[in-house]
């Protein structure tokens, strides 16, 4: 039996060493000199986003793999549970935006010019989430000139991998519901929606995916508005058209057939 002791007397592990706080808290390094006051806020917010993105990918990978495997009641319970966790995280991502908005446009200008060509457009994990969710864009690899070979390999792998939507189609088919074409999927989703006594677990999975889609869209819309408020219609530091580019992605939907289902009900 292992000698596990709780409390300070154990002395085997501390809060700081477990979380690697010295290393973590040493990563917020301003580019401005002397440091602009709000640059710490800007760095902290974006680093927090990347940590949440890492967890979202961890959960969505598991969801996709469970949907593609032989489903059991336990595995579908886990799928619904983890999708609920992803939705809760995405609500946090949206809630963080007002913190960023406490930075005035004037304060952002104190250090914005030092960021080029760095840009949120270059977030590899954000693109991984989009690719895994079904919005694959091979052209993005050509536009991501700053990516390392490792990051390009990760995105290329995401382009080859099945998506969450592929997982849902596999699950429908495993329950005897046709899923070979969009029309078949529409019919099967309607059957699921109209017979929740038989397909309640599938309905919950579909709703979890739709909530993920909805909150992703909300974040994109709010993010575009925040950028407009901060920099107006200046080009992005990474060379994009800035707010105009972000506004153009507000209507992106991962699962249009799940949205269409509402009309058919």
Order of alpha helices (4+ residues) and beta strands (2+ residues): alpha-alpha-alpha-alpha-alpha-alpha-alpha-alpha-alpha-alpha-alpha-alpha-alpha
